[in-house]
Amino acid sequence: MTADDRFLPLAEPDLGDLEMQYVQDAVRSGWVSSLGPYIDRFEEAFARFCEARYAVAVSSGTTALHLALMARGIGEGDEVIGPDLTFVATAAAVVHTGATPVLVDVDPVTWCIDPELVERAITPRSRAIIAVHLYGHPAEMTALRDIASRHGLFLLEDAAQAHGARYDGRIVGALGDASCFSFYGNKIVTTGEGGCITTDDEGYAARLRLLRDHAMSDQRYYFHQEIGFNYRMTNMQAALGCAQLERFSHMVARRQEILEWYREALQDSGAILNPRDALCDPVCWLVAGSLPGQWTTERLQQLMQRLHEEHRIATRPFFVPIHELPPYAGYRLVTHSPSVATYLSGRGLCLPTSTRMCQDDVRRVASALASVVSEEYAN
Ligand SMILES: *Cc1c(COP(=O)(O)O)cnc(C)c1O
């Protein structure tokens, strides 16, 4: 096998000697569960990283979202407004609280929730807005902050795909009332599985900590005033996370470089790559492109299959809009006409974005994409 047919995965974790050293240290210490020095160290480092006062580490991005809503008292009878184009966990977490998701279409330029439609989605039952920073591009936080303040709503960032991105000079994780992060294996920072909630509100942070750990009283062992969860992160995961944060600037700069190579290699292709609004300094979670031309789900699947089989290149489609998923089809949808989420989802492709890639790998993806697309159009 030549270097030229090396399989190019969509994403792979960027793990080095430091990760190995810290995780080994955690294992050797015997602190393998959710007590141990790396948890505190990771929470402190992550809070500092997000320029937030508090960081509460949890078991995943999904449990972060669930806990963030529960700790705010959101539940049955409440409505939570979120984008139609996102990973399903954003909406699932709302349903798990007993509240009702209200799905709002995205902006055609930023691909994030459209503030004008959010305004139209508000009812007397609205309690919260979840802003997802899709593929690393911040949502329009000034407009969302303004709407949330005027209507007394809780503004929650879902920053699972956007560690380190900035909006108007300020980092995500400190732009709403609270922010949720994921450290799943393919995210920008990983702990294997894991998540975190950041906030400046001391009382709210204390409530997150309480509910994360079965709501056990700190005065009396095994006394529980209310029903909590086990959403704790382990010391081993936190050890991995500490190493990742120390190497963050290097890892995120590599992703940016890869995106710039793609921009150059695909500049004549007609594809629109990751948005960059003037106010924003996005980060690149995945290189995501909206393809030119006419596509159907079947043709897009055919394209991905050929890239995989003939060129050994892994790709992924964009998320399926939440309103198109059977369990969510009955929820209220406030949308552009036609739906921008459906349009993007029908032609969106994520390309290999591993920090190990070199410029020749990127050129290989670009030329394979060009040749398969032109052949698909020729027949
Ligand atoms: C990955 C992701 C989540 C869920 O995180 P997990 O750690 O996989 O539970 C939630 N929201 C968004 C936008 C995500 O990309």
The ligand as a MOL file (V3000), in Angstrom:
LIG
                    3D

  0  0  0     0  0            999 V3000
M  V30 BEGIN CTAB
M  V30 COUNTS 15 15 0 0 0
M  V30 BEGIN ATOM
M  V30 1 C -21.6670 15.5260 20.5130 0
M  V30 2 C -22.8040 16.4480 20.7850 0
M  V30 3 C -23.6290 16.3000 21.9030 0
M  V30 4 C -23.5910 15.0980 22.8030 0
M  V30 5 O -22.4030 14.8510 23.4110 0
M  V30 6 P -22.0660 13.3490 23.9390 0
M  V30 7 O -20.8200 13.5910 24.7100 0
M  V30 8 O -21.8560 12.5190 22.7310 0
M  V30 9 O -23.1920 12.9130 24.7750 0
M  V30 10 C -24.6010 17.2500 22.1330 0
M  V30 11 N -24.7770 18.2920 21.3110 0
M  V30 12 C -24.0170 18.4530 20.2080 0
M  V30 13 C -24.2610 19.6380 19.3440 0
M  V30 14 C -23.0250 17.5300 19.9070 0
M  V30 15 O -22.2960 17.6820 18.7990 0
M  V30 END ATOM
M  V30 BEGIN BOND
M  V30 1 1 1 2
M  V30 2 1 2 3
M  V30 3 2 2 14
M  V30 4 1 3 4
M  V30 5 2 3 10
M  V30 6 1 4 5
M  V30 7 1 5 6
M  V30 8 2 6 7
M  V30 9 1 6 8
M  V30 10 1 6 9
M  V30 11 1 10 11
M  V30 12 2 11 12
M  V30 13 1 12 13
M  V30 14 1 12 14
M  V30 15 1 14 15
M  V30 END BOND
M  V30 END CTAB
M  END
